[in-house]
């Protein structure tokens, strides 16, 4: 089948691509819209064929969509490859600039893609999607014509509280983003009864979903998944049990993250002398706090942990998390391919290695040490060591962001249920005490240094994005990213130091600064108040344990 319109997009733009597909299809336009997850075997040839036969190519662009263009191997990125191919075939390309994204200059692109910056890109606004399409048609930007006889008028609108996939007759028909404000639109060609299978992307749980639809009908289907059950339902937090160790590994499925012990004591916080003249009124006066021992996360909560607990991920930079996962998985495939072709290992040995690594990631280090004579040395070993580390810990992952205070509290509740450990958000006193290094504090302006570039991703070095946690130097306690990368919610309602915090407040303190803030906002004493519903691409969280700590 030939399609008049082809939609090209990155994974992060999937909701907008689906919305566009729905609106074009219901107007009678023949539109091709694929899911990346459906790309198998010779599907790449089908994609290029559909581009060649299409009259119009919609290219969805938002922050980060074109990052791969700056790499030497940019042609391996399918999104870039599709654009270059469409340009070479002289197709009518219509860029959609999402979220205020501005088209880069010609110098940004490789030679085969430079022409993209010359294409007409009318201003796009989610709130006026229909008006936007009307404008394209009115100005003759679209070469395609609708066929009202083929107009799809029956549409299922799927919502889900967790990430899931929907199958029909064994075929994947859509991926649903959990807790999305926009539904996933699925146009269907006939009225009648439909039967779908839903698969929870986190737990693997399945549901049979039935729906009836009439012609010219739009039917909403809301899929509700139960809260995740604890991974260790037979283990309970014993009130008489006290935590004493310097570190507490927390195992969550196949992921382990570490809580670092912070010894109690007294410490001066607020507008202390090293903070200089950059302090704000709400940081004054400096004052002493006395805290009992507690544990705090070595890193901010990362996207893999958030998704495992909450069942969805709405981070602005979730596409980068997906890309790094694919990179490490590709390294793993290359390593095992070389192992299978090595005289030093039989296929049975390789399978044994796979199985053992699934349960003991440290085994890979032993394998490296004992087989240095093999023809697969430094580069592949390092690459796969990163993959194992990525799979089993929170280091190497991007911090979760774009979450409200209410969502942060719900995460803490679910994490506590799943692990049987009483987690909490830190109070701002706990946060600043830990950021300053507690009883090991050396009086730094930022968390771990007086030189911000050593310990933080911020406006001057971040290149307008978050970064995987743990890439910068830690502070005195071995805590990473407490300055920069993402702000972190605290449990403390907004108040001045001269008044007590109101327990029922709707405005809460966040700490630490972020990738898009200047240096002064990344200081350890900086306090910033935000409404509990506030969400930004630079706002995440870190957790603490304060109960049963000896």
N, C-alpha and C positions, 0 to 999 in steps of 0.2 A: 504494500500500500504506500502511495506517495502522500506526503504531508506538505501543505503550503507554508506552514510556520514551524520553525525549530527553536526551542528554548534552550539556551546554553547557560549553565550556572555552576557555582561551587556549592559544596554540601551546605555551607552556612547560609546560603540563600534559598534553600529548599522551600521554606514556607512561602516566600514571595513567588518563586517559580510555580508552585502548585496553585497559588491564588491566581496568577496570570493565566495558567492553563485552564482553570475553571471558567474564568471570565471570557476567554477567547472561545472556548468550546461551546459555552452556552449561547454565544452570539452566532454560532454556525461556522466558525473558522476551523479548518482541518489543521490540528496542532500536534506536534510530536513533543512529548515530555517523558524523559526516562528517569529511572531511579539508578543512582550510581551502583547500588548494591546488586542490580540485575545484570551488570556488565560481565559477561562470561564469554569464553571461547572467542568467536569471531564477531562479537558484538561491536568491536571497534570499527569493523568494516561497515556494519549496518549504520552506525552513527554517521560516518563520513558519507555514505550513500544518501542518508536522509538530509544531510546538510546540502549536498550537491543538488538534490531534487527540490529543495525548499525555495520559496520566493523571498521569504523574510526570515532573518535570524535575530531573535531577541537575545542580547547579552546582558546578564544581570551582574552589576558591579557594586560592591560595597567595600568597606575598609578591610584590607587583607586579601581580597579576591585575586589580585594580580601579583602577590608576593613572589610566586614561582617564576614570573617573567625575569626576575633579577638573577636567577640561577643559570649556570652554564648549560645544564641539562633541562632547560625549560620545556623543551618539546616532549618530555616524558610526562608532563602534566597535561591531562586530557582537556582541561578547560582552555589552557593556552593553545593547545594543538587544534582544538575545534575553531577557535577564533582565527588562527593563522590560515587554516584550510578555507574557511568561509571568505576571508579577504582575498585569497588567491583565486577563488572561484567567482570573485566580483559579486558576491551576494549583497542584498540590501540589509545592512546591519543596523539594528536599533538598540543602542545602549540604554539600559535603565540604571540610573545612578541612585542607589539606595542610601538612606540615612545621611544625606548631605555630602556624599562622596563626590569628589572632584576628579575629573579625568586627568591623569598624569600628562606631562608634556611628552613630546615625541622622543626626547632623549632617554626617557625611562624604558622604552620598549626595545626588544630585539628587532632586527631589520624586518623580519617577516610580519611583525605586528604593528609597526609604526603607524600605519594608516588608520588604526582604530581611533586614535586621538582626534582625527578629522571628522568623525561621524557625528551627525546631529543627535543630541541627547536632551530632549525636552525635560524640564524640571519635573521630578516625580514626587508624588505625595501619597502615602498609604491611604489617607483619609478620603482621597478623591480618585480612587482607582478607575472607576467608570468614566469620570470626566477626563482622565488621562488618556484612556483608550479613544474616547470621542475626539480628543485633540489630535491624536495620531492619524485617525481616519480623515478628519476634516482637512488636515494639511497634506494629505496624500503621502504620508510617510510609509504607509502599508501598501505593498503591491498586491497582497492577497485579497480575495473577495470572499465574503461569507456565502455559504450554501444553506439557505434557510430550511431546505428539505432534510439536511443532515444535522440540524441543530439539536444538540443534546440538552434536554430540558429537565431530566430527572437527576438529582444530585444528592448523594449521601454526604453529610457533614460529620466527620469523626472527631471526637474529643477523647482524651485519655488523661488520667492523673499520673501516668508513668509512661516512659518510652516503650513503644511496642510496635510490632509488625502485624499487618493484616494480610491474610492470604485468602484467595478464592480459588477453589478447585486445585489446591496445591501450588498456585502461582502467587508470588509476592505482588501485591497491588499497591501497597503504600507503607511508608514508615511514619509513625505519628510521634511528634515531639510531646512529651509529657508536660502538662500544665501550660500548654501554649494558649495564648489569647485567641489565636486564629485556629479554626478547624482545619482538618485535612479534607479537601474537596475531592470527592470521587464521582465524576459524572458516569451515569450508566445509560445504556442504549434502549432499555425497555422497562415498562412497569412490571410489578409483580413481587414475588417473594425472593429474597436473597439470603444466602447463608455464607458467613465468613468465619475464619478462624483467627483469633487474636493470640499472639505470642508475646509475653512480657520479655522485653529485651534484657532485663536484669536477672530475673529469677527463672526464666524459661517456662513459667506457668502458662497454660493455655486456656482459652475460653472459646466457646461456640457463640457466635453473634448472629442473631437473626433480625432481619428488617424487611418490612414491606414498604413499597413505594409506588405511587401513582404517576401517571404522565404529568409533566409540568409541575413536579413536586420537589421540594427540598426537605429531606428528612434528617434530623439530628440523631446521632447515635453517641451516647456518652458511655465510655468504658471505664469502670471503676475497678481498680486492682486493690486488694487488701494490703495493709501495711506489711512490709517484709517481716517474716518471722525471724526470731533470733537464730544466728548460725549455730550457736551452741545451747540449745534449749535445756539441756540437762545440767548446765553449769550455772551457779548462782553466786552473786556477790555476797560473801559472808561478812556480816557486820563486824565480827570479831577479827577479821583478817585485816592487817595493816600493811600498807605499801611502804617499803623501806629502801628499795634499790635506787641507784642513781638514774636509771632509765627504766621505763615500762613499755615493752613492745606490746602493741595491741593488734591482734590478728583479726582481720575482717574478711572472711572468705579466703581468697588466695592473695590478699593484700595485707601487708604489715606496715603500720606506722608507729612512730615512737613518741612517747611522752617523756619530757626531761624534768627531772626533779629540781625544784627551786627551794633552797633552804630558806627558812623564815628569818626574820630579824627586822631591824629598823633601818629606814633609808629616807633621805631627803628627796622629795619629788617636786614637780612644778617648775616655776621660773628660777631654777638654780643658776649660778654665775656663768657656767659654760654655755648656757643657752643664749647669752648675749642680749643685744637689743632687738632681737627678732620675736621675743615673747609677746603673746597677746594678753589682753586683760584677764581672760578666763584661765590663764595659767598661773595667775598670781593670787595669793602669795605662795612662795615655796613653803613646804611644810613636811613634817616627818610623818611617815606611816609605819605601822608595826604589823607584820603579817606572819601567819603560821606557814609551815611548809606546804607546798602544793606542786602539782605537775602541770606542765603546759606543753602544747604540741611543738615539736621541733620545727615544723613548717606550718604555714597556713594550710587550711584544708584544701586539698587538690581536687580537680574535676573528676578523676577516677573514683575517689572515695565518695564524693558527693553523689555521683550517679549511682554508685553501688547502694548507698543508703536511701536516697530519695527517689530513685527510679526515673529521674529526668535530669537534663542539664541545659540550662538556658544561658550559659556563659556567653558573653559577646565573643570571646576568643576560643570557643569550643572547636572551631575548625582547625586551629593550630594543634590542639590536643589530638584530634583525629589524624592529622598529617604525621605527627611524630610517632604515633602508634604504628601507622602503616610503614614508616621508615624502619623502625626496629623489627617489625615482623618480617619485612623483606630481608633484613640482615640475617635474621634467624633462618629463613629458608635457604639463603646462600650458604650459610655455615653447614647446615645439615646436608645440603647437596654435595658439598666438598667432603664431608665426613663419609657419605655413602660411596663416594668415588675414590676414597683413600684406601690404600692397601693395609693401613694400620687398623682398620675397623671393618667388621662385617656388617651387613644390614641389620642383623640381629642385635649387634652391639649398639648400633645407632638407635634402634628402638628402645633398648634398655636405657640409653642415655636420656632419651626424650622422657621416658617414664620417671626416671630418678630426678631429673631436673624439675619436673612438675611438683615434686614434694620436697626437694632440697636444693635451693638455688646455689648454695655454697659449693655444691659438688662441681659446678663449672670451674671454679678456681682451682680445685684439685686436678681436674682434667687438663687445664692449661699447664700446670706445673709438671705433670707427669708425662706430657706428650709434646714437649718442645721440639722433638726431632721430626715431627710430622710436617708435611708440606703446607700446612694451614696455620701460619703463625700469627704475628702481632696484630695486623689489621682485622682479620676476621674474629680473632679471639676477643679483642677489645670491643668490636661491634656487638658481638653476641653477649658479652658481659654486660654491656649497656642494656641490651634487651631484657636479660634476666633481671637486672636491677629495676628496670622500668616496670616489668610485670609484677614484681613482688613488693615494691616500696612506693612511697609517695614522691621521693626525689625523682627528678626528670619530668614530672608532670606539671602542667600549668595550674596555677591557683584557680579555684572556682571564684566567680564574681557575678555581678548583676543579680544579687540576691537581697531581699528585704530583711529587716530585723525579725519579722515574723517567721520567715522561711528559715533563718538561722536558728531560731528557737525550736522549730519543728525538726530540723536536722539533729540538734542536740538530743531531743526527746527520742527520736528513732535510733540514733547511734547508741544511746544508753540502753534501749530495749534490746538491740541486736547483740550487744557485747556483755550485757549485765554489769556494766561499769557506770557509775553516776557521773557523767560528763556535764559540763556547764560552759556557758560563755564566761570569759574572764571579767571580773570587775575592772574598771579602768585603773584602780590602784594596783591590782595584780599585774595587769598588762604593763604598766610603766615600770614597776619594780623589776619585772623580768626583762624588759627591753633594756634597762640600765645595767643589767648584769647582777641584780640582787646583791648578795654579800660579796660578790667578786667584782663589783662595779669599779671601773677605772675612771669614771666621771666623764664619759664621752658625750659629745653633742648629739650624735646619732647612735643607733643600736649597734655598738661594736667598734666604732671608729669616729674620729673627728673629720675624716675624709669620706664624704658620702659615696663617692664613686667606688670605694672598696667594698661597701656592704649593701648597696641598694641599686635597684632599677628606678630611675626617676626621669623627669622631663629631659634632662641633658643627655642621657645615654640609652634610653629605652627604645628609641626608634618607634615611638607611638604604639607600643604593645606591652602586654605582660610577658613574663619570661618564666621558664620552668623553675620551680623552687629549688633552693640550695646551690645556685650557681655563683652567688656572691659569698664573701667571707661571713662567718657567724659572729655572734657577740660573745661576751665572756662566758656565757653559760652553754654555748654551742647551739644557740637558737638562730635560725636563718630568716631573712626577709622581714624582720620586724620594722625596719625602715624601708619604705618604697614597695614596689611591685603592686600590692593592693592594700587599701585601708582595711582595718579589721573591726567588726562590730564588737562592742562590749555590752555587758549586762547593765551598765550604769545609766540611768536617766540623766538628761542634761541638767546641769546646775552649776552655780558658781562655787568656788572653794569656800566662800564665806557663808554659804547656806547649805542645808542638807538636801540630798536628792529625794524627790518625791517618788514613792514606790510605784505609783500608777501613771507615770509619765508616758507620753507617746513620742517623745523625742529622746534619742539615745546618743551617747558619745561613741565616736569611732576614732581609731588611733592608727598612726604609722605612716600616713602619706601613701602615694601610689605612683605608678609609672607616668602619669600625666601631670604630676604636681612638681612645683619647684622645690628646691632644697629646704627652704624654711618650713615647709609643711611635713617634712620627713623627720623632724627632730623628735626626740623621745618624749618631750613634754607637751608637744602640740596636741590640743584637744579640738575636736570638730563635732558639732552637734547636727544630727539629721533626723528627719521624720522617720518613724518606724517603717514606712512604706517605701523609703528611698531605695533606688536601685541604680547602680552605675557600673561601667566596665572596669572600674578600679576599686570595687568594694566587696570584700570577702569576709572570712572569719578564721579564728583559731580557737581551740578548745582547751579547757583546763579540767583537772580533777582536784577537788579540795576535801572530799569526804574520805574517811578511813586512811588518812595519810599520817604516818608516824614520824 
